[in-house]
Amino acid sequence: MKEYVCSKCGRFIGKEGQVIEEDFLYVNKTWGFFSKKDGEIHEFCLCEACYDALTKGFRTPVQVEEASELL
Ligand SMILES: [Zn+2]
């Protein structure tokens, strides 16, 4: 069972297949040919607080729009 742990603060978020009572950022990136990591799959999670701290430092703010349907 996959465990989700925030990569920045190390806080345990939850386990795959269980109800996780918070939302978080999950990144799964397959790097391609034009990168220096061709063929590598990188994966990490960030909790919402660490996501907010990261995106606050962006030069261009995160684009936000309302989801039309919340699942
Ligand atoms: Zn965190």
N, CA, C, O and the ligand as a Tripos MOL2 file, in Angstrom:
@<TRIPOS>MOLECULE
protein
  285   283    72     0     0
PROTEIN
NO_CHARGES

@<TRIPOS>ATOM
      1 N           0.8450   -1.2040    0.0000 N.3       1 MET1
      2 CA          0.0000    0.0000    0.0000 C.3       1 MET1
      3 C           0.8770    1.2500    0.0000 C.2       1 MET1
      4 O           1.7860    1.3820    0.8200 O.2       1 MET1
      5 N           0.6030    2.1390   -0.9020 N.am      2 LYS2
      6 CA          1.4090    3.3420   -0.9830 C.3       2 LYS2
      7 C           1.0660    4.2940    0.1670 C.2       2 LYS2
      8 O          -0.1040    4.4710    0.5080 O.2       2 LYS2
      9 N           2.0920    4.8980    0.7560 N.am      3 GLU3
     10 CA          1.8830    5.8850    1.8090 C.3       3 GLU3
     11 C           2.2130    7.2640    1.2730 C.2       3 GLU3
     12 O           3.1920    7.4600    0.5520 O.2       3 GLU3
     13 N           1.3810    8.2010    1.6400 N.am      4 TYR4
     14 CA          1.6190    9.5780    1.2250 C.3       4 TYR4
     15 C           2.1890   10.3560    2.3970 C.2       4 TYR4
     16 O           1.5610   10.4800    3.4480 O.2       4 TYR4
     17 N           3.3930   10.8780    2.1950 N.am      5 VAL5
     18 CA          4.0810   11.6640    3.2180 C.3       5 VAL5
     19 C           4.5330   12.9630    2.5590 C.2       5 VAL5
     20 O           5.0880   12.9480    1.4600 O.2       5 VAL5
     21 N           4.2980   14.0660    3.2210 N.am      6 CYS6
     22 CA          4.7230   15.3450    2.6470 C.3       6 CYS6
     23 C           6.2510   15.3610    2.5520 C.2       6 CYS6
     24 O           6.9490   15.1410    3.5410 O.2       6 CYS6
     25 N           6.7540   15.6240    1.3500 N.am      7 SER7
     26 CA          8.1980   15.5990    1.1320 C.3       7 SER7
     27 C           8.9090   16.7670    1.7890 C.2       7 SER7
     28 O          10.1100   16.6920    2.0470 O.2       7 SER7
     29 N           8.1880   17.8440    2.0650 N.am      8 LYS8
     30 CA          8.8550   19.0160    2.6320 C.3       8 LYS8
     31 C           8.9110   18.9360    4.1510 C.2       8 LYS8
     32 O           9.9870   19.0740    4.7310 O.2       8 LYS8
     33 N           7.7740   18.7160    4.8070 N.am      9 CYS9
     34 CA          7.7600   18.7300    6.2760 C.3       9 CYS9
     35 C           7.7820   17.3180    6.8650 C.2       9 CYS9
     36 O           7.9550   17.1570    8.0730 O.2       9 CYS9
     37 N           7.6110   16.3050    6.0310 N.am     10 GLY10
     38 CA          7.7080   14.9260    6.4980 C.3      10 GLY10
     39 C           6.4660   14.4000    7.1950 C.2      10 GLY10
     40 O           6.4780   13.2990    7.7450 O.2      10 GLY10
     41 N           5.3920   15.1820    7.1750 N.am     11 ARG11
     42 CA          4.1720   14.7660    7.8770 C.3      11 ARG11
     43 C           3.4590   13.6640    7.0970 C.2      11 ARG11
     44 O           3.3340   13.7320    5.8740 O.2      11 ARG11
     45 N           2.9940   12.6500    7.8240 N.am     12 PHE12
     46 CA          2.2310   11.5650    7.2250 C.3      12 PHE12
     47 C           0.8600   12.0860    6.8200 C.2      12 PHE12
     48 O           0.1660   12.7030    7.6280 O.2      12 PHE12
     49 N           0.4720   11.8440    5.5850 N.am     13 ILE13
     50 CA         -0.8130   12.3370    5.0880 C.3      13 ILE13
     51 C          -1.8480   11.2240    5.0770 C.2      13 ILE13
     52 O          -2.9770   11.4300    5.5240 O.2      13 ILE13
     53 N          -1.4920   10.0680    4.5840 N.am     14 GLY14
     54 CA         -2.4440    8.9670    4.5580 C.3      14 GLY14
     55 C          -1.9370    7.8190    3.7140 C.2      14 GLY14
     56 O          -0.8290    7.8460    3.1770 O.2      14 GLY14
     57 N          -2.7870    6.8070    3.6150 N.am     15 LYS15
     58 CA         -2.4390    5.6090    2.8610 C.3      15 LYS15
     59 C          -3.3800    5.4330    1.6920 C.2      15 LYS15
     60 O          -4.5680    5.7430    1.7760 O.2      15 LYS15
     61 N          -2.8370    4.9340    0.6070 N.am     16 GLU16
     62 CA         -3.6430    4.6190   -0.5620 C.3      16 GLU16
     63 C          -4.7260    3.6060   -0.1810 C.2      16 GLU16
     64 O          -4.4650    2.6630    0.5650 O.2      16 GLU16
     65 N          -5.9260    3.8060   -0.6920 N.am     17 GLY17
     66 CA         -7.0120    2.8700   -0.4230 C.3      17 GLY17
     67 C          -7.7850    3.1720    0.8420 C.2      17 GLY17
     68 O          -8.7900    2.5230    1.1300 O.2      17 GLY17
     69 N          -7.3120    4.1760    1.6170 N.am     18 GLN18
     70 CA         -8.0410    4.5850    2.8180 C.3      18 GLN18
     71 C          -8.5800    5.9900    2.6030 C.2      18 GLN18
     72 O          -8.1140    6.7260    1.7330 O.2      18 GLN18
     73 N          -9.5710    6.3490    3.4130 N.am     19 VAL19
     74 CA        -10.1000    7.7130    3.3230 C.3      19 VAL19
     75 C          -9.0470    8.6680    3.8900 C.2      19 VAL19
     76 O          -8.6240    8.5310    5.0380 O.2      19 VAL19
     77 N          -8.6410    9.6130    3.0880 N.am     20 ILE20
     78 CA         -7.6740   10.6200    3.5280 C.3      20 ILE20
     79 C          -8.4420   11.9240    3.7090 C.2      20 ILE20
     80 O          -8.9670   12.4920    2.7520 O.2      20 ILE20
     81 N          -8.4980   12.3840    4.9540 N.am     21 GLU21
     82 CA         -9.3830   13.5140    5.2520 C.3      21 GLU21
     83 C          -8.7080   14.8570    5.0650 C.2      21 GLU21
     84 O          -8.9700   15.8040    5.8060 O.2      21 GLU21
     85 N          -7.8540   14.9330    4.0920 N.am     22 GLU22
     86 CA         -7.3110   16.2190    3.6880 C.3      22 GLU22
     87 C          -6.8960   16.0760    2.2370 C.2      22 GLU22
     88 O          -6.6910   14.9670    1.7440 O.2      22 GLU22
     89 N          -6.7760   17.1900    1.5680 N.am     23 ASP23
     90 CA         -6.3170   17.1310    0.1900 C.3      23 ASP23
     91 C          -4.8590   17.5680    0.1410 C.2      23 ASP23
     92 O          -4.4000   18.3070    1.0120 O.2      23 ASP23
     93 N          -4.1470   17.1250   -0.8520 N.am     24 PHE24
     94 CA         -2.7180   17.4180   -0.9170 C.3      24 PHE24
     95 C          -2.2830   17.3760   -2.3730 C.2      24 PHE24
     96 O          -3.0090   16.8960   -3.2430 O.2      24 PHE24
     97 N          -1.0990   17.8820   -2.6160 N.am     25 LEU25
     98 CA         -0.5510   17.8740   -3.9690 C.3      25 LEU25
     99 C           0.1850   16.5650   -4.1980 C.2      25 LEU25
    100 O           1.0280   16.1660   -3.3950 O.2      25 LEU25
    101 N          -0.1360   15.9100   -5.2840 N.am     26 TYR26
    102 CA          0.5510   14.6750   -5.6410 C.3      26 TYR26
    103 C           1.1540   14.8670   -7.0300 C.2      26 TYR26
    104 O           0.4450   15.1510   -7.9960 O.2      26 TYR26
    105 N           2.4680   14.7070   -7.1140 N.am     27 VAL27
    106 CA          3.1590   14.9080   -8.3900 C.3      27 VAL27
    107 C           3.7770   13.5920   -8.8280 C.2      27 VAL27
    108 O           4.4820   12.9350   -8.0630 O.2      27 VAL27
    109 N           3.5030   13.2180  -10.0650 N.am     28 ASN28
    110 CA          4.1250   12.0410  -10.6650 C.3      28 ASN28
    111 C           4.5580   12.4600  -12.0600 C.2      28 ASN28
    112 O           3.7350   12.5830  -12.9670 O.2      28 ASN28
    113 N           5.8430   12.6740  -12.2210 N.am     29 LYS29
    114 CA          6.3610   13.2620  -13.4520 C.3      29 LYS29
    115 C           7.3110   12.3030  -14.1570 C.2      29 LYS29
    116 O           8.3110   11.8740  -13.5810 O.2      29 LYS29
    117 N           7.0000   11.9760  -15.3820 N.am     30 THR30
    118 CA          7.9120   11.2000  -16.2170 C.3      30 THR30
    119 C           8.7110   12.1810  -17.0580 C.2      30 THR30
    120 O           8.1760   12.8540  -17.9390 O.2      30 THR30
    121 N           9.9880   12.2450  -16.7700 N.am     31 TRP31
    122 CA         10.8550   13.1820  -17.5000 C.3      31 TRP31
    123 C          11.1520   12.6440  -18.8890 C.2      31 TRP31
    124 O          11.3680   11.4470  -19.0740 O.2      31 TRP31
    125 N          11.1600   13.5190  -19.8320 N.am     32 GLY32
    126 CA         11.3130   13.1170  -21.2220 C.3      32 GLY32
    127 C          12.6890   13.4000  -21.8010 C.2      32 GLY32
    128 O          13.6240   13.8000  -21.1070 O.2      32 GLY32
    129 N          12.7630   13.1790  -23.0750 N.am     33 PHE33
    130 CA         14.0140   13.2140  -23.8220 C.3      33 PHE33
    131 C          14.7620   14.5350  -23.6960 C.2      33 PHE33
    132 O          15.9920   14.5420  -23.6490 O.2      33 PHE33
    133 N          14.0490   15.6380  -23.6410 N.am     34 PHE34
    134 CA         14.7110   16.9440  -23.6350 C.3      34 PHE34
    135 C          15.0880   17.4020  -22.2290 C.2      34 PHE34
    136 O          15.4020   18.5730  -22.0160 O.2      34 PHE34
    137 N          15.0580   16.4920  -21.2870 N.am     35 SER35
    138 CA         15.5200   16.8140  -19.9400 C.3      35 SER35
    139 C          16.8170   16.0580  -19.6810 C.2      35 SER35
    140 O          17.2570   15.2390  -20.4880 O.2      35 SER35
    141 N          17.4170   16.3580  -18.5260 N.am     36 LYS36
    142 CA         18.6220   15.6240  -18.1310 C.3      36 LYS36
    143 C          18.2450   14.3610  -17.3540 C.2      36 LYS36
    144 O          19.1150   13.6300  -16.8820 O.2      36 LYS36
    145 N          16.9410   14.1140  -17.2270 N.am     37 LYS37
    146 CA         16.4670   12.9640  -16.4590 C.3      37 LYS37
    147 C          15.6480   12.0290  -17.3300 C.2      37 LYS37
    148 O          14.7150   11.3870  -16.8490 O.2      37 LYS37
    149 N          15.9840   11.9500  -18.5830 N.am     38 ASP38
    150 CA         15.2120   11.1830  -19.5590 C.3      38 ASP38
    151 C          14.8500    9.7960  -19.0450 C.2      38 ASP38
    152 O          15.7230    9.0070  -18.6850 O.2      38 ASP38
    153 N          13.5550    9.5100  -19.0150 N.am     39 GLY39
    154 CA         13.0940    8.1780  -18.6320 C.3      39 GLY39
    155 C          12.9000    7.9860  -17.1410 C.2      39 GLY39
    156 O          12.4380    6.9270  -16.7150 O.2      39 GLY39
    157 N          13.2430    8.9900  -16.3330 N.am     40 GLU40
    158 CA         13.0600    8.8530  -14.8870 C.3      40 GLU40
    159 C          11.6600    9.3110  -14.4980 C.2      40 GLU40
    160 O          11.1410   10.2960  -15.0220 O.2      40 GLU40
    161 N          11.0660    8.5760  -13.5690 N.am     41 ILE41
    162 CA          9.7670    8.9670  -13.0290 C.3      41 ILE41
    163 C           9.9930    9.5010  -11.6160 C.2      41 ILE41
    164 O          10.5010    8.7920  -10.7470 O.2      41 ILE41
    165 N           9.6130   10.7390  -11.4020 N.am     42 HIS42
    166 CA          9.7780   11.3710  -10.0940 C.3      42 HIS42
    167 C           8.4050   11.5370   -9.4420 C.2      42 HIS42
    168 O           7.4350   11.9260  -10.0930 O.2      42 HIS42
    169 N           8.3460   11.2400   -8.1720 N.am     43 GLU43
    170 CA          7.0700   11.3000   -7.4660 C.3      43 GLU43
    171 C           7.2720   11.9320   -6.0970 C.2      43 GLU43
    172 O           8.2280   11.6100   -5.3920 O.2      43 GLU43
    173 N           6.3770   12.8250   -5.7290 N.am     44 PHE44
    174 CA          6.3930   13.3700   -4.3730 C.3      44 PHE44
    175 C           5.0370   13.9560   -4.0190 C.2      44 PHE44
    176 O           4.1860   14.1750   -4.8810 O.2      44 PHE44
    177 N           4.8590   14.2030   -2.7270 N.am     45 CYS45
    178 CA          3.6330   14.8140   -2.2200 C.3      45 CYS45
    179 C           3.9970   16.0630   -1.4430 C.2      45 CYS45
    180 O           5.0920   16.1670   -0.8900 O.2      45 CYS45
    181 N           3.0830   16.9970   -1.4050 N.am     46 LEU46
    182 CA          3.1830   18.1550   -0.5270 C.3      46 LEU46
    183 C           1.8460   18.3440    0.1700 C.2      46 LEU46
    184 O           0.7950   18.2960   -0.4680 O.2      46 LEU46
    185 N           1.8870   18.5560    1.4710 N.am     47 CYS47
    186 CA          0.6490   18.8720    2.1820 C.3      47 CYS47
    187 C           0.1990   20.2820    1.7930 C.2      47 CYS47
    188 O           0.9480   21.0270    1.1600 O.2      47 CYS47
    189 N          -1.0050   20.6340    2.1690 N.am     48 GLU48
    190 CA         -1.5440   21.9180    1.7040 C.3      48 GLU48
    191 C          -0.7290   23.1070    2.2380 C.2      48 GLU48
    192 O          -0.5170   24.0860    1.5220 O.2      48 GLU48
    193 N          -0.2760   23.0180    3.4910 N.am     49 ALA49
    194 CA          0.5020   24.1240    4.0730 C.3      49 ALA49
    195 C           1.8200   24.3080    3.3170 C.2      49 ALA49
    196 O           2.2290   25.4380    3.0510 O.2      49 ALA49
    197 N           2.4830   23.2060    2.9720 N.am     50 CYS50
    198 CA          3.7510   23.2910    2.2500 C.3      50 CYS50
    199 C           3.5200   23.7240    0.8010 C.2      50 CYS50
    200 O           4.3510   24.4160    0.2120 O.2      50 CYS50
    201 N           2.4060   23.3200    0.2440 N.am     51 TYR51
    202 CA          2.0310   23.7910   -1.0950 C.3      51 TYR51
    203 C           1.8710   25.3090   -1.0850 C.2      51 TYR51
    204 O           2.3640   26.0030   -1.9740 O.2      51 TYR51
    205 N           1.1670   25.8190   -0.0570 N.am     52 ASP52
    206 CA          0.9470   27.2630    0.0390 C.3      52 ASP52
    207 C           2.2750   28.0040    0.1910 C.2      52 ASP52
    208 O           2.4840   29.0460   -0.4300 O.2      52 ASP52
    209 N           3.1770   27.4550    1.0250 N.am     53 ALA53
    210 CA          4.4700   28.0930    1.2420 C.3      53 ALA53
    211 C           5.2850   28.1090   -0.0520 C.2      53 ALA53
    212 O           5.9590   29.0940   -0.3560 O.2      53 ALA53
    213 N           5.2190   27.0140   -0.8090 N.am     54 LEU54
    214 CA          5.9680   26.9270   -2.0710 C.3      54 LEU54
    215 C           5.4210   27.9160   -3.0990 C.2      54 LEU54
    216 O           6.1800   28.6700   -3.7080 O.2      54 LEU54
    217 N           4.1180   27.9080   -3.2850 N.am     55 THR55
    218 CA          3.5450   28.7130   -4.3600 C.3      55 THR55
    219 C           3.5750   30.2060   -4.0200 C.2      55 THR55
    220 O           3.5210   31.0440   -4.9200 O.2      55 THR55
    221 N           3.6610   30.5440   -2.7280 N.am     56 LYS56
    222 CA          3.7850   31.9500   -2.3440 C.3      56 LYS56
    223 C           5.0660   32.5620   -2.9130 C.2      56 LYS56
    224 O           5.1370   33.7710   -3.1320 O.2      56 LYS56
    225 N           6.0770   31.7200   -3.1500 N.am     57 GLY57
    226 CA          7.3490   32.2020   -3.6770 C.3      57 GLY57
    227 C           7.3930   32.2810   -5.1920 C.2      57 GLY57
    228 O           8.4070   32.6810   -5.7620 O.2      57 GLY57
    229 N           6.3070   31.9040   -5.8480 N.am     58 PHE58
    230 CA          6.2940   31.9470   -7.3090 C.3      58 PHE58
    231 C           6.2690   33.3880   -7.8000 C.2      58 PHE58
    232 O           5.5910   34.2350   -7.2180 O.2      58 PHE58
    233 N           7.0000   33.6630   -8.8600 N.am     59 ARG59
    234 CA          6.9750   34.9860   -9.4650 C.3      59 ARG59
    235 C           5.6200   35.2430  -10.1230 C.2      59 ARG59
    236 O           5.0650   36.3380  -10.0290 O.2      59 ARG59
    237 N           5.0990   34.2090  -10.7910 N.am     60 THR60
    238 CA          3.7720   34.2930  -11.3900 C.3      60 THR60
    239 C           2.8220   33.4970  -10.5070 C.2      60 THR60
    240 O           3.0560   32.3140  -10.2630 O.2      60 THR60
    241 N           1.7750   34.1120  -10.0350 N.am     61 PRO61
    242 CA          0.8870   33.3860   -9.1240 C.3      61 PRO61
    243 C           0.2250   32.1730   -9.7740 C.2      61 PRO61
    244 O           0.0580   32.1170  -10.9920 O.2      61 PRO61
    245 N          -0.1420   31.2200   -8.9500 N.am     62 VAL62
    246 CA         -0.8700   30.0460   -9.4200 C.3      62 VAL62
    247 C          -2.1870   30.5130  -10.0510 C.2      62 VAL62
    248 O          -2.8670   31.3820   -9.5070 O.2      62 VAL62
    249 N          -2.5300   29.9440  -11.1750 N.am     63 GLN63
    250 CA         -3.8110   30.2770  -11.8000 C.3      63 GLN63
    251 C          -4.9140   29.4920  -11.0960 C.2      63 GLN63
    252 O          -4.8310   28.2720  -10.9580 O.2      63 GLN63
    253 N          -5.9180   30.1880  -10.6640 N.am     64 VAL64
    254 CA         -6.9960   29.5750   -9.8940 C.3      64 VAL64
    255 C          -8.3130   29.7690  -10.6310 C.2      64 VAL64
    256 O          -8.6490   30.8770  -11.0470 O.2      64 VAL64
    257 N          -9.0460   28.6910  -10.7850 N.am     65 GLU65
    258 CA        -10.4270   28.8000  -11.2510 C.3      65 GLU65
    259 C         -11.2830   27.8250  -10.4980 C.2      65 GLU65
    260 O         -10.7880   26.8280   -9.9720 O.2      65 GLU65
    261 N         -12.5570   28.1040  -10.4420 N.am     66 GLU66
    262 CA        -13.4570   27.2330   -9.7080 C.3      66 GLU66
    263 C         -13.7230   25.9640  -10.5170 C.2      66 GLU66
    264 O         -13.9990   26.0220  -11.7160 O.2      66 GLU66
    265 N         -13.6360   24.8250   -9.8430 N.am     67 ALA67
    266 CA        -14.0230   23.5780  -10.4920 C.3      67 ALA67
    267 C         -15.5350   23.5710  -10.6470 C.2      67 ALA67
    268 O         -16.2570   23.9030   -9.7070 O.2      67 ALA67
    269 N         -16.0140   23.2000  -11.8130 N.am     68 SER68
    270 CA        -17.4650   23.2470  -12.0310 C.3      68 SER68
    271 C         -18.1640   22.1160  -11.2930 C.2      68 SER68
    272 O         -19.3180   22.2490  -10.8850 O.2      68 SER68
    273 N         -17.4600   21.0040  -11.1230 N.am     69 GLU69
    274 CA        -18.0500   19.8880  -10.3830 C.3      69 GLU69
    275 C         -17.0510   19.3970   -9.3570 C.2      69 GLU69
    276 O         -15.9240   19.0460   -9.7050 O.2      69 GLU69
    277 N         -17.4450   19.3680   -8.1150 N.am     70 LEU70
    278 CA        -16.5700   18.8140   -7.0850 C.3      70 LEU70
    279 C         -16.9020   17.3420   -6.9240 C.2      70 LEU70
    280 O         -18.0430   16.9780   -6.6430 O.2      70 LEU70
    281 N         -15.9090   16.5120   -7.1030 N.am     71 LEU71
    282 CA        -16.1530   15.0730   -6.9880 C.3      71 LEU71
    283 C         -15.9770   14.6150   -5.5420 C.2      71 LEU71
    284 O         -16.1400   13.4320   -5.2450 O.2      71 LEU71
    285 ZN          4.1140   19.5360    4.4650 Zn       72 ZN72
@<TRIPOS>BOND
     1     1     2 1
     2     2     3 1
     3     3     4 2
     4     3     5 am
     5     5     6 1
     6     6     7 1
     7     7     8 2
     8     7     9 am
     9     9    10 1
    10    10    11 1
    11    11    12 2
    12    11    13 am
    13    13    14 1
    14    14    15 1
    15    15    16 2
    16    15    17 am
    17    17    18 1
    18    18    19 1
    19    19    20 2
    20    19    21 am
    21    21    22 1
    22    22    23 1
    23    23    24 2
    24    23    25 am
    25    25    26 1
    26    26    27 1
    27    27    28 2
    28    27    29 am
    29    29    30 1
    30    30    31 1
    31    31    32 2
    32    31    33 am
    33    33    34 1
    34    34    35 1
    35    35    36 2
    36    35    37 am
    37    37    38 1
    38    38    39 1
    39    39    40 2
    40    39    41 am
    41    41    42 1
    42    42    43 1
    43    43    44 2
    44    43    45 am
    45    45    46 1
    46    46    47 1
    47    47    48 2
    48    47    49 am
    49    49    50 1
    50    50    51 1
    51    51    52 2
    52    51    53 am
    53    53    54 1
    54    54    55 1
    55    55    56 2
    56    55    57 am
    57    57    58 1
    58    58    59 1
    59    59    60 2
    60    59    61 am
    61    61    62 1
    62    62    63 1
    63    63    64 2
    64    63    65 am
    65    65    66 1
    66    66    67 1
    67    67    68 2
    68    67    69 am
    69    69    70 1
    70    70    71 1
    71    71    72 2
    72    71    73 am
    73    73    74 1
    74    74    75 1
    75    75    76 2
    76    75    77 am
    77    77    78 1
    78    78    79 1
    79    79    80 2
    80    79    81 am
    81    81    82 1
    82    82    83 1
    83    83    84 2
    84    83    85 am
    85    85    86 1
    86    86    87 1
    87    87    88 2
    88    87    89 am
    89    89    90 1
    90    90    91 1
    91    91    92 2
    92    91    93 am
    93    93    94 1
    94    94    95 1
    95    95    96 2
    96    95    97 am
    97    97    98 1
    98    98    99 1
    99    99   100 2
   100    99   101 am
   101   101   102 1
   102   102   103 1
   103   103   104 2
   104   103   105 am
   105   105   106 1
   106   106   107 1
   107   107   108 2
   108   107   109 am
   109   109   110 1
   110   110   111 1
   111   111   112 2
   112   111   113 am
   113   113   114 1
   114   114   115 1
   115   115   116 2
   116   115   117 am
   117   117   118 1
   118   118   119 1
   119   119   120 2
   120   119   121 am
   121   121   122 1
   122   122   123 1
   123   123   124 2
   124   123   125 am
   125   125   126 1
   126   126   127 1
   127   127   128 2
   128   127   129 am
   129   129   130 1
   130   130   131 1
   131   131   132 2
   132   131   133 am
   133   133   134 1
   134   134   135 1
   135   135   136 2
   136   135   137 am
   137   137   138 1
   138   138   139 1
   139   139   140 2
   140   139   141 am
   141   141   142 1
   142   142   143 1
   143   143   144 2
   144   143   145 am
   145   145   146 1
   146   146   147 1
   147   147   148 2
   148   147   149 am
   149   149   150 1
   150   150   151 1
   151   151   152 2
   152   151   153 am
   153   153   154 1
   154   154   155 1
   155   155   156 2
   156   155   157 am
   157   157   158 1
   158   158   159 1
   159   159   160 2
   160   159   161 am
   161   161   162 1
   162   162   163 1
   163   163   164 2
   164   163   165 am
   165   165   166 1
   166   166   167 1
   167   167   168 2
   168   167   169 am
   169   169   170 1
   170   170   171 1
   171   171   172 2
   172   171   173 am
   173   173   174 1
   174   174   175 1
   175   175   176 2
   176   175   177 am
   177   177   178 1
   178   178   179 1
   179   179   180 2
   180   179   181 am
   181   181   182 1
   182   182   183 1
   183   183   184 2
   184   183   185 am
   185   185   186 1
   186   186   187 1
   187   187   188 2
   188   187   189 am
   189   189   190 1
   190   190   191 1
   191   191   192 2
   192   191   193 am
   193   193   194 1
   194   194   195 1
   195   195   196 2
   196   195   197 am
   197   197   198 1
   198   198   199 1
   199   199   200 2
   200   199   201 am
   201   201   202 1
   202   202   203 1
   203   203   204 2
   204   203   205 am
   205   205   206 1
   206   206   207 1
   207   207   208 2
   208   207   209 am
   209   209   210 1
   210   210   211 1
   211   211   212 2
   212   211   213 am
   213   213   214 1
   214   214   215 1
   215   215   216 2
   216   215   217 am
   217   217   218 1
   218   218   219 1
   219   219   220 2
   220   219   221 am
   221   221   222 1
   222   222   223 1
   223   223   224 2
   224   223   225 am
   225   225   226 1
   226   226   227 1
   227   227   228 2
   228   227   229 am
   229   229   230 1
   230   230   231 1
   231   231   232 2
   232   231   233 am
   233   233   234 1
   234   234   235 1
   235   235   236 2
   236   235   237 am
   237   237   238 1
   238   238   239 1
   239   239   240 2
   240   239   241 am
   241   241   242 1
   242   242   243 1
   243   243   244 2
   244   243   245 am
   245   245   246 1
   246   246   247 1
   247   247   248 2
   248   247   249 am
   249   249   250 1
   250   250   251 1
   251   251   252 2
   252   251   253 am
   253   253   254 1
   254   254   255 1
   255   255   256 2
   256   255   257 am
   257   257   258 1
   258   258   259 1
   259   259   260 2
   260   259   261 am
   261   261   262 1
   262   262   263 1
   263   263   264 2
   264   263   265 am
   265   265   266 1
   266   266   267 1
   267   267   268 2
   268   267   269 am
   269   269   270 1
   270   270   271 1
   271   271   272 2
   272   271   273 am
   273   273   274 1
   274   274   275 1
   275   275   276 2
   276   275   277 am
   277   277   278 1
   278   278   279 1
   279   279   280 2
   280   279   281 am
   281   281   282 1
   282   282   283 1
   283   283   284 2
@<TRIPOS>SUBSTRUCTURE
     1 MET1         2 RESIDUE 1 A MET
     2 LYS2         6 RESIDUE 1 A LYS
     3 GLU3        10 RESIDUE 1 A GLU
     4 TYR4        14 RESIDUE 1 A TYR
     5 VAL5        18 RESIDUE 1 A VAL
     6 CYS6        22 RESIDUE 1 A CYS
     7 SER7        26 RESIDUE 1 A SER
     8 LYS8        30 RESIDUE 1 A LYS
     9 CYS9        34 RESIDUE 1 A CYS
    10 GLY10       38 RESIDUE 1 A GLY
    11 ARG11       42 RESIDUE 1 A ARG
    12 PHE12       46 RESIDUE 1 A PHE
    13 ILE13       50 RESIDUE 1 A ILE
    14 GLY14       54 RESIDUE 1 A GLY
    15 LYS15       58 RESIDUE 1 A LYS
    16 GLU16       62 RESIDUE 1 A GLU
    17 GLY17       66 RESIDUE 1 A GLY
    18 GLN18       70 RESIDUE 1 A GLN
    19 VAL19       74 RESIDUE 1 A VAL
    20 ILE20       78 RESIDUE 1 A ILE
    21 GLU21       82 RESIDUE 1 A GLU
    22 GLU22       86 RESIDUE 1 A GLU
    23 ASP23       90 RESIDUE 1 A ASP
    24 PHE24       94 RESIDUE 1 A PHE
    25 LEU25       98 RESIDUE 1 A LEU
    26 TYR26      102 RESIDUE 1 A TYR
    27 VAL27      106 RESIDUE 1 A VAL
    28 ASN28      110 RESIDUE 1 A ASN
    29 LYS29      114 RESIDUE 1 A LYS
    30 THR30      118 RESIDUE 1 A THR
    31 TRP31      122 RESIDUE 1 A TRP
    32 GLY32      126 RESIDUE 1 A GLY
    33 PHE33      130 RESIDUE 1 A PHE
    34 PHE34      134 RESIDUE 1 A PHE
    35 SER35      138 RESIDUE 1 A SER
    36 LYS36      142 RESIDUE 1 A LYS
    37 LYS37      146 RESIDUE 1 A LYS
    38 ASP38      150 RESIDUE 1 A ASP
    39 GLY39      154 RESIDUE 1 A GLY
    40 GLU40      158 RESIDUE 1 A GLU
    41 ILE41      162 RESIDUE 1 A ILE
    42 HIS42      166 RESIDUE 1 A HIS
    43 GLU43      170 RESIDUE 1 A GLU
    44 PHE44      174 RESIDUE 1 A PHE
    45 CYS45      178 RESIDUE 1 A CYS
    46 LEU46      182 RESIDUE 1 A LEU
    47 CYS47      186 RESIDUE 1 A CYS
    48 GLU48      190 RESIDUE 1 A GLU
    49 ALA49      194 RESIDUE 1 A ALA
    50 CYS50      198 RESIDUE 1 A CYS
    51 TYR51      202 RESIDUE 1 A TYR
    52 ASP52      206 RESIDUE 1 A ASP
    53 ALA53      210 RESIDUE 1 A ALA
    54 LEU54      214 RESIDUE 1 A LEU
    55 THR55      218 RESIDUE 1 A THR
    56 LYS56      222 RESIDUE 1 A LYS
    57 GLY57      226 RESIDUE 1 A GLY
    58 PHE58      230 RESIDUE 1 A PHE
    59 ARG59      234 RESIDUE 1 A ARG
    60 THR60      238 RESIDUE 1 A THR
    61 PRO61      242 RESIDUE 1 A PRO
    62 VAL62      246 RESIDUE 1 A VAL
    63 GLN63      250 RESIDUE 1 A GLN
    64 VAL64      254 RESIDUE 1 A VAL
    65 GLU65      258 RESIDUE 1 A GLU
    66 GLU66      262 RESIDUE 1 A GLU
    67 ALA67      266 RESIDUE 1 A ALA
    68 SER68      270 RESIDUE 1 A SER
    69 GLU69      274 RESIDUE 1 A GLU
    70 LEU70      278 RESIDUE 1 A LEU
    71 LEU71      282 RESIDUE 1 A LEU
    72 ZN72       285 GROUP 0 **** ****
